Amino acid sequence: MFKDEEIPVYDDDELIQFTLNLVPEEFEARIDADKIQWVLDVVYDYYEEKGYIDEDLAQEASIDEMEMFEYIEKAAKKDKIDLRDEEIKFILDCEYDYGVSLGVYTEE
């Protein structure tokens, strides 16, 4: 358990910059801050829909990565967001790495 001053701060702006710093050359023309933010918003929607975000509950959850990925793909088609599967996967990988660096996620 964290003491109040040790609680990791998950910051979308930091995460977006973290991701932009790692964008491979082949994705540079297609991935920008808005698309990263859109993916993050959909991830949060997925977490809320699954009940993973509960202010009264602070426990570790096991996320079905394939189900979340398919949820994002479906949302991208619906919202007409032009992201390829490998670009979505890259953004999700960066989000995970950022979370691990903060101690929000633990590696399995």
Steps between C-alpha positions, in 0.01 A plus 500: 500500500623851419535785744317810375818657368599177321184456291607495136359782289372382163510805273351483149717785374813324623384174346430669167848655498652166608326334203589773250866466600488130409302514173690304238574673171243293308220631726612864530265631232201311642524522880455834671397623844130504407499136391689396813250690716212336312644152571546591868139621520375174349718299741343691791153433353586130483625500862183676616274263306677201655483650850878536538471865600340531839607775736421281802693204365878488470585152389691344217295375206591261224425664165406292196732675255342347188151603611622855571676515163182388320301761697739770375487371141121511505501853645750614235271379222199663664681831559678483161844524661768401250728274705643169386513201733876532546464869590235425761723226639795740515297759694373232739853369553619853584207549738592174675873587517416842642272339762772251595752783536267667751418179685134519393535166318708200594660278242367146491 
